[in-house]
Amino acid sequence: MSHLTRLANSANSVLVKDMMIKLFEIDNERYFKFAKRASGYELEKCRELMKSISETQLKVLQKISFIANLRRQ
């Protein structure tokens, strides 16, 4: 999550930062509920899914940061 916060800060967007933190919290809550019910194999699948989602969120925030930088120029 610290990467998301740093990228939002570099885009100088408090709104983007708040949005990404909220999305992160919602996703985490959903996945932790699932993990409590999951077996060992399903838990491993869940970890991989969470990793993929985090990477996707990071890519989205990087693109938003890139667009924000272009708009400032």
Buried (B, 14 or more C-beta within 10 A) or exposed (E): EEEBBEBBEEBEBEEBBEBBBEBBEEBBEEBEEBEEEBEEEEBEEBEEEBEEBBEEBBEBBBEBBEEBEEEEE
